[in-house]
């Protein structure tokens, strides 16, 4: 009987780990398996492995839904990080902060982990993974039905859940903001929690990269006049500046 190769054994181990975790940090996996990161990249390059290397993570490629999320995680990273740096500056000491799901706000979660915020609230698994065991700020995770497409949880009564948390500032994700100021996302199930966060927080801001201005997704969830501003890698767009920016987008 032919003994499985070390590579085959590693691929089996990695596949088993991906069955219980949406992504594996390349650096951590290298230490765990006692091989170099380059070796793991070669494993991921095998067509039949069932996983791929995206940035500094190993992610499953068994479903299109999962792959799409992780592909988005690796796009416009510098812009997303810059946007979150600007968003971080909006958080006062002692604030209770809500972090929406998406591929931008996990960067803000990392920045806020050692901030002077009073509490971080999220329903996003990616942000929760970043904060777990690393945050000096207490973290409140909102449970509910798991939605794999956005790696988040959604309960049927988000207003009741958020009402008692005293959220000072909410940071929301979006798939696009069109020229009329309509803000949209990809999934209908996202709307209730986004709307609740806007209505129950003292301030709310969209955080996204500039390429999403002028774009739109299938599901509208608010208009820009309902929020306090939009934050991109170019900084904060408050009411007047945001209106001008959307006008420019219309002319492009």
Secondary structure by P-SEA (a helix, b strand, c coil): cccccaaaaaaaaaaaaaaccccccaaaaaaaacccaaaaaaaaaccccccccccccccccccaaaaaaaaaaacaaaaaaaaaaaaaaacccccbbbbbbcccaaaaaaaaccccccbbbbccaaaaaaaccccccbbbbbbcccccccccccccccccccccccccbbbbbbcccccccccccccccccaaaaaaaacccbbbbbbccccccccccccccccccccccccccccccaaaaaaaaaaaaac
